[in-house]
Amino acid sequence: MPQDSHIRVRFAPSPTGYLHLGSARTGLYNYIFARQHGGTFILRIEDTDLSRSTDEAIVQIVESMKEMGLHWDEGPGVPGPHGPYRQTERHEIYRDYAGRLLEAGHLYPCFCTAEELEVERAAAQAAGGGWVYSGRCRGLSADEVRRRQAAGEPFTLRVRVPEGRTVFHDILRGEVGFDNDTLGDFIVVRSDGSATYNLAVVVDDVTMEITHVIRGDDHISNTPKQVVIYQALGAAVPEFLHMPLLFGTDRKKLSKRHGATKLEQLTAEGFLVEVVRNYLCFLSAEFDETMITWSLDDLVRHFDVTGLGTSPSIFDPEKLRWMNGRYLRAMTDEWLGSRLVEYLTRVGFYGDPAGVGESAARGAEALARAVEEAEAGRVPPVCPNEEQDALTRTLAPLVHEKLDLLADFVPMAGWFFRPLEFAPEALERLRGTAGAPETLAAAAAGLRGLEHWDIPDIETLVRELPQALTLKPKAVFAALRLGMSGQSVTPGLFESLWALGRDNAVARLEQAAGLLA
């Protein structure tokens, strides 16, 4: 590839579901590489798997790409000179290129039935070897081909793979070669006339003038077949960069058994898209904590896609959670308040604080599943009213140092948004707290008569209660925490009482005291 060539890369997901983290990383690396070199970033939809591809998945992919900030130069919604950008809209293009290859003698019709091919495959397996097509139709005469086609026999088109080796250059691995006799004459056009993946992807890359193919290393085995097609077309072979796959902590390919594997799942659990984006980059690179809060522009300036290792990248949800907490705590209270409002709106909290609280109590993954079900059912999010919005922003500084995920806000502070209620075990804990009735009554009376409603005066009042009631501070604080919230884990006690406001705080403590009478 000449040094002065304009670099063009593509991200080509299959719309069979949400954007998988491995695919998101592929899109991210392609975007970074294009922007670093002043190149063109293309989004292409490989939707030829009609049984699994859906328009809804395409919408999700597009939205996820936008959420990550990976805006494309050509693709869906961004017309360009190399469209269309969905494979299902490019059949005529594939037919034209297949015709050229057939006319030039690089393809030949194969009339072998599925049963005949299965006999070949079974014989190869019985002999203990791998199967490649025997080439039995390769030498058919032109007359024989015409006779069988005229008789209506179904046929596929196979590549006439030349003898020798196919070699390509991989940026991470150097020269990679395959013996062509291990490839076999592979099919590029099915009996129904549709193009297979290997033909479609090459034709797309040739017609879109792709210079660099950056994708997962599970595609290495496809690459020699694709190089054979490039060469048969007389087209320039692009540079390849096959990045290591994402594995779980058990060193097996990342899948649902490892937990969240989709961007939308992670953001519904309260992970920040900025952190997910950075983590996907740093999985295969040297990392220090200053990089946690890098922006996308920082990644473009400093991240070297060509410097990746070749070992599998281990996706560790706990490491991601740690990074997310560090990122949150590095931001301002005002920023956190805004992100909390956005997140709580998305998960439906403002419309149903109790219901979302129940989901969150089962864990962030349960909350994410509820969000996914609501979004699949097209349930519109409920925006906060003025009071809810203000309360969220007021609480942001109180929870700032305690959050690892945005979802942590719900079990920690969701009680501010709903009437006081006690689960049986919480009420039992309150009843078992020494001096709870006296503590709640004294605190309610003191707070009602407090001259200034501010945190220092509230703290002074509360800290005087243990001596006045001859109780241990631990018992007093536990009774007040349970009495105001109905739970043991809350933001700071004094700050929480202040955030409730005088009337609400007093009413809650009096209500709790009444349950103990």
Protein Blocks (a to p, Z undefined) as FASTA:
>chain_A
ZZkbccdddddddffbccdfklmmmmmmmmmmmmmnopacdddddfkbmmlgcfklmmmm
mmmmmmnopacfbdehiacfkbcfbfklmmmmmmmmmmmmmmnopaccdfbdfklmmmmm
mmmmmnopacddehlmmmpcfklmmmmmmnopacdddddddehjdddddfklopadddfk
lnopadfbdfkopacfklmmmmmmmmnopabdcddfklmmmmmmmmmmmmmnopacdddd
dddddddfkopacdfknopabfklmmmnopafklmmmmmmmmmcccdfklmmpcfklmmm
mmcfklpcfbdcdddfklmmmmmmmmmmmpcfklmmmmmmmmmmmnommmommlmmmmmm
nojklmmmmmmmmmmnopacddddfklmmmmmmmmmmmmmmpfbfklmmmmmmmmmpccd
ddfklmmmmmmpghklmmmmmmmmmmmmpmbacfklmmmmmmmmmmmnopafklmmmmmm
mmmnopabdcdfklmmmmnopmlmmmmmmmmmmmmZZ
